[in-house]
């Protein structure tokens, strides 16, 4: 038997493969190291180079909250994206990417917040829309009185008031209202109350007291200066309410009427 030996390239092939594998490994190590160095360098550049620092915050439309309060409040809400915590709100990139909250639960008096960032000028514009007082809700539970806007959202404490200049709704339900939330669980109920009150005023009647009755009955009442108390359902505005009020004022002596019940559609009861 003759033993054949590999000669030349065939004999050195395993060693060549090992050397190639070692070179490839070193290429990967060097490449990863360079990538890490570049990433660290970029991060250091972004974090410490003054060009990325916000040059100015501009706040428009806010009379209840200062820049020192608003910017941190927005920043905290925007930290839901982890990388923002690494660079901080004084870096323009913090505001440049991703979305900003449109509302701040901590400040219920702010209806809407819009943030616009300008990368090259490094300026951040914050436009604020504040809630406008529309009326007052007073709770019989002793929780106090609260300002509401035109959507029925409660946003601040208020003193108890008397008279007809400011709409005041007295809530007989034992509840503790939450600021930033509507005073009724169904927004359509709020719209129905406000729409009804507008029609009543347009017809020349003066509301003296608005009372929110037990919510399980889904009803509310309105005492007018002319005499009677009107009973309404929360679920709807009576159809042709303008005409109904005109006809009732012509046919009835309101000074002798105690109550007018309009809680049933297309039905009128009075006593």
C-alpha positions in Angstrom: 0.0 0.0 0.0 1.2 3.4 -0.9 0.4 6.4 1.3 -0.4 9.6 -0.7 0.4 12.9 0.9 -1.2 16.2 0.1 1.3 18.7 -1.2 1.3 22.5 -1.7 -2.0 24.4 -1.4 -4.0 21.3 -0.4 -1.8 20.6 2.6 -2.0 24.2 3.8 -5.7 24.7 3.2 -6.9 24.2 6.9 -4.4 26.7 8.1 -5.5 29.2 5.4 -9.1 28.8 6.5 -8.1 29.4 10.1 -6.2 32.6 9.1 -9.2 33.8 7.1 -11.5 33.2 10.0 -9.2 35.0 12.4 -9.0 38.0 10.0 -12.8 38.0 9.7 -13.2 38.0 13.5 -10.8 40.9 13.9 -12.6 42.8 11.1 -15.9 42.3 13.1 -14.3 43.4 16.4 -12.7 46.4 14.8 -15.9 47.3 13.0 -18.0 47.0 16.2 -15.5 49.0 18.2 -15.5 51.7 15.6 -19.3 51.8 15.5 -19.4 52.1 19.3 -16.9 54.9 19.2 -18.8 56.7 16.5 -22.1 56.2 18.5 -20.5 57.5 21.7 -19.0 60.4 19.9 -22.3 61.3 18.3 -24.1 61.0 21.6 -21.5 63.2 23.3 -21.7 65.7 20.5 -25.6 65.9 20.7 -25.6 66.1 24.5 -22.8 68.6 25.0 -22.5 70.7 21.9 -24.2 74.0 22.4 -25.8 74.1 18.9 -28.5 71.6 20.1 -29.4 73.6 23.1 -32.9 75.2 22.9 -32.4 79.0 22.4 -35.9 80.1 23.4 -39.3 78.8 24.6 -42.2 80.9 23.4 -45.6 80.4 25.1 -48.8 82.0 23.7 -52.3 82.1 25.1 -51.5 81.2 28.7 -52.4 83.5 31.5 -52.8 80.8 34.2 -49.5 79.0 33.9 -45.9 80.2 33.5 -43.1 78.8 31.4 -41.4 77.5 34.5 -44.5 75.3 35.1 -45.6 74.4 31.6 -42.3 73.3 30.1 -41.5 70.7 32.9 -45.2 69.5 32.8 -44.9 68.9 29.1 -41.5 67.3 29.5 -42.7 64.8 32.1 -45.6 63.7 29.8 -43.1 63.3 26.9 -40.8 61.0 28.8 -42.8 58.0 27.8 -40.3 57.6 25.0 -37.1 56.5 26.9 -34.5 58.2 24.7 -35.9 61.6 25.5 -34.8 61.1 29.1 -31.2 60.9 27.9 -31.1 64.3 26.2 -33.5 66.3 28.4 -35.9 69.2 27.5 -33.2 71.7 27.0 -32.1 69.8 23.8 -34.0 70.8 20.6 -34.1 67.1 19.5 -36.2 66.4 22.6 -39.0 68.4 21.0 -38.2 67.7 17.4 -39.2 64.0 17.1 -42.3 62.2 18.3 -45.6 63.7 19.5 -46.3 66.0 22.3 -49.4 65.7 24.6 -52.4 67.9 23.6 -53.7 68.0 27.1 -52.2 68.1 30.6 -54.3 66.4 33.3 -52.4 68.4 35.9 -53.7 71.6 34.5 -57.4 71.1 33.7 -57.8 74.8 32.9 -55.8 74.2 29.7 -58.1 73.0 26.9 -55.5 72.3 24.3 -51.7 72.5 24.0 -49.8 72.6 20.7 -46.0 72.3 20.5 -44.0 73.4 17.4 -40.2 73.0 17.3 -37.8 74.7 14.9 -34.6 72.7 14.5 -32.4 75.3 12.8 -33.4 78.2 15.0 -33.6 75.9 18.0 -36.8 77.5 19.2 -39.9 75.8 20.7 -43.3 77.4 20.4 -46.0 76.3 22.8 -49.6 77.5 21.9 -52.1 77.2 24.7 -55.9 77.4 24.5 -57.4 78.0 28.0 -60.9 77.0 29.0 -63.3 79.9 29.1 -65.8 80.0 32.1 -69.3 79.3 30.9 -71.1 78.6 34.2 -70.7 77.2 37.7 -71.6 73.8 39.1 -72.4 73.7 42.8 -72.6 70.3 44.6 -75.1 69.7 47.4 -72.7 67.1 48.8 -70.5 69.9 50.2 -67.7 69.4 47.6 -68.1 73.0 46.7 -68.6 74.9 43.4 -66.6 74.6 40.2 -66.1 76.6 37.0 -67.2 74.8 33.8 -66.5 75.6 30.1 -68.9 75.5 27.2 -68.4 71.7 27.0 -69.4 71.2 30.6 -65.8 70.4 31.6 -65.0 71.4 35.2 -61.6 73.1 35.5 -61.3 75.2 38.7 -62.9 75.9 42.0 -65.4 78.8 42.2 -67.3 80.7 44.9 -71.0 80.1 45.3 -72.9 82.8 43.4 -76.4 84.3 43.5 -78.3 86.0 40.7 -78.9 85.5 37.0 -75.8 86.9 35.4 -73.8 83.6 35.7 -75.3 80.2 34.9 -75.3 78.2 38.0 -76.3 74.5 38.1 -77.1 73.0 41.5 -76.4 69.3 41.6 -78.5 67.4 44.2 -76.6 64.2 43.6 -74.1 63.2 46.2 -71.0 63.3 44.0 -67.4 64.5 44.1 -66.7 66.0 40.7 -63.3 65.6 39.0 -61.5 68.5 37.5 -60.8 68.1 33.8 -63.9 65.9 33.4 -67.5 66.8 32.2 -70.0 67.3 35.1 -72.3 64.6 33.6 -71.3 61.1 32.4 -73.1 61.6 29.0 -71.9 64.6 27.0 -75.2 64.7 25.1 -77.0 65.5 28.3 -74.8 68.5 28.8 -75.5 69.7 25.2 -79.2 69.2 25.8 -79.2 71.3 29.0 -77.2 74.1 27.3 -79.3 74.1 24.2 -82.6 74.2 26.2 -81.3 77.1 28.3 -80.4 79.0 25.2 -83.8 78.6 23.7 -85.5 79.7 27.0 -83.3 82.8 27.1 -84.0 83.6 23.4 -87.7 83.6 24.2 -87.2 86.3 26.8 -87.5 84.1 30.0 -85.0 84.7 32.8 -83.6 81.5 34.4 -83.4 81.8 38.2 -82.2 78.4 39.2 -81.1 75.3 37.3 -81.2 72.1 39.3 -79.8 68.7 38.4 -82.1 66.1 39.9 -81.4 62.5 40.8 -79.5 61.1 37.8 -81.4 57.8 38.0 -84.5 59.8 36.8 -82.5 61.5 34.0 -84.2 64.8 34.6 -83.4 68.4 35.5 -85.5 71.5 36.3 -85.4 75.2 35.6 -87.0 77.9 37.7 -87.8 81.0 35.8 -88.3 84.6 37.0 -91.8 84.7 35.5 -93.1 82.0 37.9 -93.2 78.3 37.2 -90.5 75.6 37.3 -90.0 73.7 34.0 -89.1 70.0 34.2 -87.0 68.6 31.4 -85.5 65.2 30.5 -81.7 64.9 30.1 -82.1 62.7 27.0 -83.6 65.3 24.6 -84.6 68.9 23.9 -88.3 69.2 23.5 -89.3 69.5 19.8 -90.4 73.0 18.8 -89.6 74.3 22.2 -89.7 77.9 20.9 -93.3 77.5 19.8 -94.2 75.7 23.0 -92.9 78.5 25.2 -94.7 81.2 23.1 -98.0 79.3 23.2 -97.8 78.6 27.0 -97.0 82.3 27.8 -100.0 83.4 25.8 -102.5 80.8 27.2 -101.3 80.5 30.8 -100.9 83.0 33.6 -97.4 81.9 34.7 -97.8 83.6 38.1 -100.4 81.0 38.9 -98.6 78.0 37.5 -96.3 76.0 39.7 -94.7 73.6 37.3 -94.6 72.7 33.6 -93.6 69.1 32.8 -91.9 68.6 29.4 -90.2 65.3 30.2 -92.3 63.2 27.9 -91.9 63.7 24.2 -94.8 65.5 22.5 -96.6 65.9 25.9 -97.1 68.9 28.2 -98.3 68.7 31.8 -98.7 71.6 34.1 -100.2 72.4 37.5 
